[in-house]
Amino acid sequence: MSNYDVVVIGGGPGGYNAAIRAGQLGLKVACVEGRDTLGGTCLNVGCMPSKALLHASELYEAAVGPEFAKLGIEVKSTLNLAQMMKQKDESVTTLTKGIEFLFRKNKAEWIKGWGRIDGPGRVVVKAADGSEQVLTAKDIVIATGSEPTPLPGVNIDNKRILDSTGALALPEVPKHLVVVGAGVIGLELGSVWRRLGSEVTVVEYLDRICPGLDLKTGKTFQRSLAKQGFNFKLGSKVSSATSTDTGVTLEIEPAAGGEKESLKADYVLVAIGRRPFTQGLGLETVGITPDKRGMLENQKHRSGVPGIWIIGDVTSGPMLAHKAEDEAIACIEQIVGKAGEVNYALIPSVIYTKPEVATVGKTEEQLKAEGRAYKVGKFPFAGNSRAKINHESEGFVKVLADERTDEVLGVHLVGPSVSELIGEYCVAMEFSASAEDIALTCHPHPTRSEALRQAAMNVDGWAMQA
């Protein structure tokens, strides 16, 4: 039996950041993770490998398409898919080894195995060889993350019918890839394979893609993807899928009811969302029961049981790595008596397609529903010097500000590198900045960031570059 101040169950972005912060604050901490590497879904089979393939596929498309030729670069390019996957795996390995280094640096101990709670203050860890050890701690942090949501009637085998993990490791470029679900994961992975040569069809139950997006932003984004070659079947549902050694046949019908149709594909990616992972966690030994969505309820990361804390995908809020990291910091700081807080109103969201999409704060639809009077400032990247000379002028910046106080309430971006640009507004909104504050702040020229300023100027109608 080993005793700790804190035991963290799960080594993903929530868990490993909790362990690192605990070590920094002088706590004796153990992080229980059963994978062969730290980093959870995000580093191993999620955010990071998908970004590696998005980057590589974007460069490939630029080389084989008209983009390089337009710039005066003439090349003859061929796809080496095996090498593309190899560099992706090497990048992931570098990152996961980096987490191990940070654990050593901050005196956080990695206990390899699968953890389950065995009553208050006790965690049993089962190693790969079947042996078990007991850890005791005053505080236990549940950070077990999430798993892909299954689709009734569709058996995911990761041969022809894939989840996101399988779609990151295909041995060939599909002639036709069907993506079930028009959310972030499906559109990002669909983008990878479309750039590499696949025909991509997206089947979505709702009548729009990425339903959490600001309506105008979502429509602009969908038009861009359609122009690139995405096929969309919105308001449709998959009732069954039959796979063979060579492909898949899907039965699709209108979500509102109607005549079925068959759709054939080489591969199918099921990406209808994720659900909390709590299987075998021993929650019943401490009287914790998931809610009807499978989530573990908490109040400022505290469960209803003293000494048990909950963070990340396993609980409410957006299933995002940076949200889990913020919760990890706040949770551990509360454990040591600090005032840890997470501002859930200002957690940004990004879609890493081309163009990228990035948002933070309220949408127009939310403000209308609240009855809050607001102003809109909008600026197109077509009016931005850097975007124009880089031939990446698609998209816009949209700023929503309170009509009376001018406080920035929401920001919605579609365009080049907006995943990097959104951080400026996250900081500004954390300090309750007004649109005028941004409008009067000098930005370097020529940069894409100037579009942020121009949109803020336009809240009061004085954008100068368009």
TIMI-59602 format. One record per residue (C-alpha): residue in three letters; x, z, y. Coordinates in steps of 0.2 Angstrom, whole numbers, plus 5000, padded with zeros to 4 digits. Layout:
% TIMI-59602
ALAXZY...
END
This chain:
% TIMI-59602
MET500050005000SER500749955017ASN500050025033TYR499949935050ASP499149965067VAL498249795066VAL497949675052VAL497349495056ILE496549395043GLY496849215046GLY498349125053GLY497548985064PRO497548985084GLY496549135085GLY497449235071TYR499249185075ASN499049215094ALA498249385090ALA499749435079ILE501049375092ARG500149465106ALA500049625096GLY501949615092GLN502249595111LEU501249745115GLY502249855102LEU500949855088LYS501449845070VAL500549695065ALA500249595049CYS499449415048VAL498649375032GLU498649185028GLY498449095012ARG499048925016ASP500848875013THR501048865032LEU500448955048GLY499348865061GLY497648855052THR496548705052CYS497148655070LEU499048635067ASN498948585048VAL497448465046GLY496548455063CYS497048455082MET498848415080PRO498948285066SER497448195074LYS498448185090ALA499948125082LEU498947975074LEU497947945091HIS499647925100ALA500447815087SER498847705085GLU498647685104LEU500447625105TYR500147505090GLU498647435098ALA499547405115ALA500947315105VAL499847195095GLY498547175108PRO498547095125GLU499247255134PHE501047235131ALA501047045134LYS500147075151LEU501647185156GLY502847055151ILE503347135134GLU503347015120VAL503547085103LYS503047055085SER502347215078THR501747255060LEU500947415054ASN501947535043LEU500547655039ALA501647755027GLN502947785041MET501547825053MET500947965041LYS502648025038GLN503048055057LYS501348145058ASP501848255044GLU503548295051SER502748335068VAL501548455060THR502948535050THR503948565066LEU502548655074THR502148765059LYS503948815058GLY503848855076ILE502448985073GLU503549065060PHE504949075073LEU503749155085PHE503249285072ARG505049335069LYS505349345087ASN503849455091LYS504049565075ALA502349505067GLU502349495048TRP501649355038ILE500849415022LYS500549265011GLY498949265002TRP497049265004GLY496349425012ARG494749515009ILE494049675017ASP493849815005GLY493049945015PRO493450025032GLY495250005037ARG495749915020VAL496249735017VAL496649674999VAL497849514999LYS497849404984ALA499449304982ALA499549134974ASP500249214958GLY498649324957SER499549484962GLU498649594974GLN499249714988VAL498249834999LEU498549845018THR497849975028ALA497549975047LYS496650065061ASP496049895067ILE495649735057VAL495449565066ILE494349435058ALA495049255063THR494549155047GLY494049005057SER492848865051GLU492648725038PRO491748555039THR489948565038PRO489248475022LEU487948345023PRO486448365011GLY486448214998VAL488248165002ASN489648224990ILE491348234999ASP492648194987ASN494048144999LYS494247984989ARG492947874997ILE491847995006LEU492948105017ASP492948255028SER494148265043THR495648315032GLY495448165021ALA495248045036LEU496948105042ALA497848045026LEU497047875020PRO498247765010GLU497647605018VAL496747545034PRO494847525029LYS494047355032HIS492447455037LEU492447645041VAL490747725043VAL490847885053VAL489348005051GLY489248105067ALA489548055085GLY490448215090VAL492248245095ILE493048235078GLY492148085072LEU492547985088GLU494348035088LEU494647985070GLY493647835072SER494747785086VAL496247795076TRP495647685062ARG494847555074ARG496447535083LEU497347505067GLY496147365062SER494547445055GLU492747395059VAL491947565064THR490147605063VAL489547775069VAL487947845063GLU487147985073TYR485548085071LEU485248115090ASP484947975102ARG486647995111ILE488448035107CYS489248205111PRO487648285116GLY488548425126LEU489248305139ASP488548275156LEU487348135154LYS488148005165THR489848045158GLY489248025140LYS488447855144THR490047795152PHE491047855138GLN489847765125ARG489947605135SER491847605134LEU491847635115ALA490647505112LYS491647385123GLN493147425112GLY492147375096PHE491247535090ASN489547505082PHE488347635085LYS486747675075LEU485947815085GLY484347905081SER484847885062LYS485147995048VAL486047965031SER484848015016SER486147975002ALA487847904998THR488447824982SER490247794980THR491247684968ASP493147654965THR493047524979GLY491747584992VAL490247674997THR488447624999LEU487447725012GLU485547745013ILE485047755032GLU483347785040PRO482747825057ALA482848005062ALA481047995068GLY480547915051GLY480347735046GLU481047595035LYS482747635026GLU484247515026SER485847505016LEU487547505024LYS489147465014ALA490847535019ASP492547555011TYR492647735017VAL491447855025LEU491948005036VAL490748145037ALA490948235054ILE489348325058GLY490248475064ARG490948635057ARG490348805051PRO491148975051PHE492149015035THR491749185028GLN491749155009GLY492549294999LEU492949395015GLY492149565008LEU491049585023GLU489749675013THR490949815010VAL490849865028GLY489049815032ILE489349655041THR488049515038PRO488249335046ASP486749275056LYS485649135051ARG486949005058GLY488349095047MET489149165062LEU489749345064GLU489049425079ASN490149525092GLN490149615108LYS491749575118HIS492549535101ARG491949705093SER490949695078GLY489549825075VAL490849915064PRO492150025072GLY493949955070ILE493349775065TRP493549635078ILE492949455077ILE493749305086GLY493849115085ASP492748985076VAL491949125065THR490949185079SER489849105094GLY490548995107PRO491448825106MET492448795091LEU494048755101ALA495848815098HIS496048875116LYS494448975116ALA495149065100GLU496849095109ASP495949175124GLU494949285113ALA496449335103ILE497349395119ALA495749485125CYS495449565108ILE497249635106GLU497349695124GLN495649785122ILE496449865106VAL497849945116GLY496649995130LYS496849855142ALA495349765150GLY495449595140GLU494149465146VAL493649285142ASN492749185155TYR491649075144ALA490948985158LEU492648905161ILE493248845144PRO493748665146SER493248535133VAL494248375129ILE494048215119TYR495648125116THR495047945114LYS495547805126PRO494847835139GLU494948025137VAL493548135142ALA493748315150THR492448435156VAL492348615163GLY490848715170LYS489048655172THR488348485169GLU487048415181GLU485748435168GLN486148625167LEU486048645186LYS484348555187ALA483648665173GLU484248815183GLY483448755198ARG485148765207ALA485448655222TYR487048555221LYS488048415229VAL488948275219GLY490648205223LYS491248055213PHE492747945213PRO493247795202PHE494947775194ALA494747595200GLY495147665217ASN496647765211SER498347675215ARG499247745200ALA497847705188LYS497747525195ILE499547485193ASN499547555175HIS498047445171GLU497047605166SER495747605179GLU494147635168GLY493247795172PHE492947925186VAL493048105192LYS491348195196VAL491348355205LEU489748465206ALA489748595220ASP488448725226GLU487448645240ARG487548805251THR489248885247ASP490248725241GLU490948825226VAL491448705212LEU490248725198GLY490648585186VAL491948445184HIS491748295172LEU493148165170VAL493248005160GLY494947915162PRO496747915159SER497648075155VAL496148175160SER496548305147GLU498048355158LEU497148335174ILE495648455170GLY496848605171GLU496848595190TYR495048625191CYS495048765178VAL496248855189ALA495248815205MET493648875197GLU494349035191PHE494749075209SER492949015214ALA493748875224SER492648765235ALA492648575234GLU493448585252ASP494848685245ILE495348545234ALA494948415247LEU496148495259THR497548525246CYS499048395247HIS499248295230PRO500748185226HIS500647995228PRO500447895218THR499747995204ARG498148005194SER497848175201GLU497348105218ALA495748055210LEU495348235209ARG495548265227GLN494548105232ALA493148165222ALA493148335230MET493248245247ASN491748145242VAL490648305239ASP490448295258GLY490548105259TRP492248075265ALA493247995251MET494547885259GLN495147775245ALA493547695239
END
